[in-house]
Amino acid sequence: MNDIISKYFTELSDITLIISALFAIFYYKKYKHTVVRYFIYYMIYVAFVDVFGGYTWYIYRYESLNFIRDALKGTLIERNFWWYNIFWVLGSAVFLSAYFSKLLKSTLYKKVVTGLCGLVILTFIFRIIVDVDSLFQSIMSVNLVFGSLVIVTCIVFYFIEILQSDKILNFLYSFNSIASSTMFIWFLIITPITFYDLYFNSADWNFVFLRHHIYFFSNLFMYGMFSLALVWCNPNFDLESNID
């Protein structure tokens, strides 16, 4: 089992996200009149980002794609750091901030989320201006952690509003509630690992294998929960978050 996860980590991760995205597409009609539809867009977006971002693995692993490897050799996009920095480190934080802005009712919370989202964008741009090479040479860990903290803050705001309303009575039947809880757990697990990414290389295979397992099972849990929630939840309990 351990060998399979390590050997086919990219393929297994992509399959997990693709299945989740297919669930999202299939159940879109069920939630199209609620704000959940924006989260469905996010699930499809994440699948696209992850699958395309795996190009560095696929062009080396599969001989039929070696010509792409040769074409990219020596270029700035030979490695996929640029892709994940733009579309995951920055894109995910912006996407989820916008999603929670749709969910939140408090004007103050909305303003705070908008401000934090703007700060995420500005710090990302500033980092590139100061050190453009960081975009292509490694995951921008500081920006990633900051973006994660912004998302967690959004989730906390949403939880506070739930606790202050009767929405708590329908918590287990609301997709927004289950998705938020699942993401909160995921970020608590994954964010600390970011600080140890400097050990993610062939000099420490034990950490590489451990990281693969943590990421795989965390993703399996999170996207599995998203998929099950789409099936289980009742869109009527998210109607208060509808967009007019």
Stockholm file with secondary structure:
# STOCKHOLM 1.0

chainA/1-244         MNDIISKYFTELSDITLIISALFAIFYYKKYKHTVVRYFIYYMIYVAFVDVFGGYTWYIYRYESLNFIRDALKGTLIERNFWWYNIFWVLGSAVFLSAYFSKLLKSTLYKKVVTGLCGLVILTFIFRIIVDVDSLFQSIMSVNLVFGSLVIVTCIVFYFIEILQSDKILNFLYSFNSIASSTMFIWFLIITPITFYDLYFNSADWNFVFLRHHIYFFSNLFMYGMFSLALVWCNPNFDLESNID
#=GR chainA/1-244 SS CHHHHHHTHHHHHHHHHHHHHHHHHHTHHHHTTSTHHHHHHHHHHHHHHHHHHTHHHHHHHCGGGHHHHHHHTTSTTSSSHHHHIIIIIIHHHHHHHHHHHHHCCCHHHHHHHHHHHHHHHHHHHHHHHHCTTHHHHSCCHHHHHHHHHHHHHHHHHHHHHHHTSGGGGGGGGCHHHHHHHHHHHHHHHHGGGGGGGGGCSTTCHHHHHHHHHHHHHHHHHHHHHHHHHHHHCCGGGGGGGCCC
#=GC SS_cons         CHHHHHHTHHHHHHHHHHHHHHHHHHTHHHHTTSTHHHHHHHHHHHHHHHHHHTHHHHHHHCGGGHHHHHHHTTSTTSSSHHHHIIIIIIHHHHHHHHHHHHHCCCHHHHHHHHHHHHHHHHHHHHHHHHCTTHHHHSCCHHHHHHHHHHHHHHHHHHHHHHHTSGGGGGGGGCHHHHHHHHHHHHHHHHGGGGGGGGGCSTTCHHHHHHHHHHHHHHHHHHHHHHHHHHHHCCGGGGGGGCCC
//
